Amino acid sequence: MYEELRARLERDGLTIMEIPGVHSVGIGKDGDGRPVLRVHAHGTEVRVLSDYDILKGCEIANDPEPVADVLRIAKGSVTCPADSDMGRYRPMLGGIQITLHDEEYEYYGTLGCFVVPRYDFADPYDICLLSCRHVLKGTDNTVYQSLVTYGDEVAEVSKLCTDVTIDAGIAHMTNLEINNMVLEEIGKIGGVCFPTYRDIGRRVVKRGRTTKRTIGIIQEVECLVRYGGKLSKGEIRIKTANGKAYSDSGDSGSPVVFEDDNTILGIHCAGDGGSHTYGYATSMEYIFDDLDICLWEG
C-alpha cells in the first residue's frame, strides 16, 4: 500500500498541488494506522475538494498555509521576538543564529549543522554550514554569527541545491571555531536518518534561534509543500507534541533530530504562521544527494 501511494504521489503530486486552495500533499497514516495520501488546503475551496476525481481516497485537512520561517528586519531596527537567542557562540554549533543582509534588510535564520563534500570529508578546509536556501539566498553572500558586525563574519555562501524545489544550501566556513557534532540544547548528533513511513508518529526535537528547543511528532513524509510562493519537495510534516509553538520566524535552518537517539533527519524550513503548531523539515536524504555532502565528523 505504501509503495502504491508513493507511485501515486510521484504521478499525481504536481497536479494535486495545482488545485486551488491546496498547499501540501504527503503520505501519512489513517485512524487505523494504514498509509493514506493526505491533502492540506484552506479557504472556501476545501469543501469542494472531494469533487475532484484525482483526490478520491485521499484524506483532506483544513489547515492554514505554511510560511517560510526567515525573519526579515529593516536595518537599524531592534524589533525581534523577545525570547530569541541572538547570542554569539564560539565555538559555533548547530541550532544558533546566523544573519545575512542586503542594502535594506537583515535576515535572521538558524545554522543547521556542519557538512563537507563527500569526496574529501577529511579536509578541514572544506567545512560548510548547512541552512535553508531561502535563508542563504544566493552564492557569495556573507554569513554572520551572530550579528552583522565586523569580526562576526563566519562563512561565504558557496552552493544552493541545484534542484530549486529543495530548500537548502551551504556556506563555506571562514571561521573554524566549531563544535562540529553538537547542537545547542540538544547535545551530540547521533548520526543521520532518512525518515520513511515507518517513522510517522515518532517524536522529534528542533532547535531554532527564535523558539529554541521544541518538540514535535512526525505526521507525514515525502510531502510536496508550497510556501513563500515556491514549491518544495522532500518535506516532512511535524506537529507540536505539547500544544505549544513549534516554530516561528527565524527558525529556518534549524536542525531536527529524533528525540530518542539524536539522529538528524532534516532542517526546518516553514511553519504555520498563525498558531505555530506545525512545521515542515526538508529531508537530509534530498539535501545530501543534491549537494553531494555528508556530516562533518572530524
N, C-alpha and C positions, 0 to 999 in steps of 0.2 A: 504493500500500500504506500509506504513512504517513497519508494523508488518511482512509483507511478505518479505521485504528487510532484516529485522533483522534475520528472519529464514534462508534466503539465505546466509547471511553473516556467520551465525553460521555453516551452512552446507558446504559452499564452500570457506570460507575465507582463510583457511590454504593452500588449493590447489591453489588458485589465487596467494598467496604470493610466491609460488614456481616457478611461471612463470618467465623466465629470464627478467631482467630489472625492474620488479615490486618491489616497496619498500613501498607501502601503499595502503590500501583499506578501505573505510569507507562510511557512509551514509551522503549525502549532499542534496542540492536542485538544480533542473534544472532551466532553464531560466524562467519557468512558476511557480516556487515555489513548484513543486512537488518533493517528495523524489526520490532520484536516488542513485544507487551504483556507487561510483566514484573510479577509479583506477589511482594511480600515478606511473609513470615509467619514465625512462630516457634512453638515448642511442639509438643505432640503432634499438633496439628491439621494440621501441614504434610503429613504422609504421606497424608492423605485428601483434600487439595485437588483432586487430579486427578479425583476422582469428581464434581466439580461441573461440570455442563454449561456454565455461563456462563464457566468458565475453560479450555475447550477451546482449544488453540492458544497458550495463554499459557505463558511460562516462569515457574517457581515457584522462588523462592530462600528459603533458610532463614537469616534474619538476626535479631539482637536488635532489640527495639523502639527507635526513637529517643526521646530525651528532650529537652525544652526546655532550651537552654543558658543559663539565667539562674542566677546564683549568689546564693543567699539565706543570709545570715548573721545570727545573733541580735545585736542591738545590744550593743556593748561587747565583742564577741568580736574577736579578731585572727586567727582561723583563715582562711587564704586560701592557694591554691596558691603554692608558694614562688617560682616564676618569674614570677608575674603582674606585668603592668605597671600599677601603680597611680599612675603619675606624673601630676603636674599640668602640663598643657600650655597655654601662652599664647604665640603664638596657638593656638587649637584646630584640630584637623584630624581626618579620618576615621581610624577604627581605634583610638581611645583609649577609656579607661574613662569610663563615666557611672554615676552612682549615684542611686537613689531610696530612699525609706524610708517605713515606717509606724510604728505605735506599738511594734512588736516587732522588726522586721527591717530590715536594709538589703539592697538588691537591686543587684547589680553586673551591668552589661551593657556593650555596646560601641556607640559612635557610628558610624553607617554613613557618612553624608556630609551635605552641606548642600543644601537644596532650597528652592524658592519656589513659590507658586501660579502656575499657567500664565498667569493673566490679568494679573499685574503683576510679571513676572520681573525688572524693572529696579528695583523698590522695595527698598532695602536694609533697610527696617524690617519686612519680611515674611519674613526669613530664618528657616528652621527646620532643626533637626537631624532626621535620619531614623533610626529604630531599630525594633525589633520591638514589636508590640502587647503581648506578654507581658512585656517589659521596662518599657515606659512605663505599662502597667496601666490608667490612667484619666485623663480630662481634668482639668486644674487641678493635677496633681501637679508638684512642683518637681524639676527635674533638676539634679544637681550634677556638676561636673568639677573635682577628681577625687573628693573625699570629702564626706560630709555635714558640712560645716564652714561657718560663717559666712564669707561672701565668695566661696565656691565655687559659689553659685547661678548657673546659666548659661541656663536655659530653663524654660518652663512648658508642660506637655503641652497641646496645643491640639486635636488631632484624631486619632482612630483610624479605620482603614479601616471604611467603612460595611458592607462585606461581612465578617462575622465570621470567614469562612474564609480571609481574607488577613491574615497575621501581620505587620502593620506599623502604624506611627503616626508622628506628627510632634510636635515640641515647638518652640514659638516662642522664638527666641533673645532673651534679655535682656542677654546679654554678646556684643558683636560683635567680640571679639578672635579673628578667624577667618582661617585659611589655607584658603580655601574649596574649591579643586580639588586638594588634596593629601592623600594617605593616608600615615600613618606606616609606614615600612619598605617602602613600595611606590612612592611618588612621585606624579606628576601624573596625575590621571584623564584618560583619553583619550577620554571621551565615554560614551555609554550604548549597550548592546546588549541586544536581547531574544532570548535563545537559542532555537534551533529544533532539530529533529532533526539538521540538518547540523552542529551544534556538539558532538554527542556524540563523546567522545574527545579534545576539546581540553583543554589544561591551564589551570588557574586558580590564582590566588593569593588567600588570605584573610588578613586581619589583625585579630586579636582581642586583647582585654586579657589573656586568660589564656594562650593558646598562641602569641600573637604571629603572626609571618608563617609561614604553612603553605601547602603546595602540594597541589593535588588534580587529578582528572580527571573530567570530566562523564560520568556513566553513563546517566542518564535525564533526560527533560524532561517537563513538563506532568503532574507527579505529584500524586496525592492522597495525603496522609500524615496519620496520626493520631499525635499526641504531646501530652503534657500533658493528656490526656483530651479533646482537641478535634481536629476535622478541619480540615486546611488544604489549600488548592489553590494551583496556580501554582508548585509547588515543583520545584527542580532537584536531582537526587541527584548527589552528588560523593563519590568515594572518594579516599583518600590516594594520592599519587603515589609515595611513597617508603617506605611501611610504617610511618612514624612517626604520632603522634597528629595528626589533622586538626583537631579542635576539643575543647573542654571547657567546663564550666560557666563562665559569664561572657562567653562569646564571642558570645552572641546579639546580633544587630545588626551584626556585622562586615561590612565591605564585601568583596564577592567580585568580582574582576576577571579578565579573560583575561590570561594571562601574557605573550602576545606583543605586546599593544597597550594594556594597562591600561584597556580599556573596562569599565565597571562593569555587571554583569549581574544582581546581586541582593544581598540581605543574608542572612547566615547566620542560621538560626533554630533548628536542632535537630541532634543528632548521636547517634551510638552511645555510650551511657553506660558501656559496658564497655571495649572495646579502643580506642575513639575513632578508628576507621579510616574512617568515612564520616560524611557530614552532608548537610543539606538547606539550600538557599537559596531564599528567596521571590523570584520573578522581578520585576525592575523594571517590566516591562510591566503586570503586575497591580497593583502598588503605585501607579505613576504614574497609571494610568487611574482607579483608585478614589479616590485622594486629589486628583486633578486638579492634580498638581505636576510640576515638572521640576528638573533640576540647576540650582543657582545658579552661574553662571559669571561673575558680576560682579567 
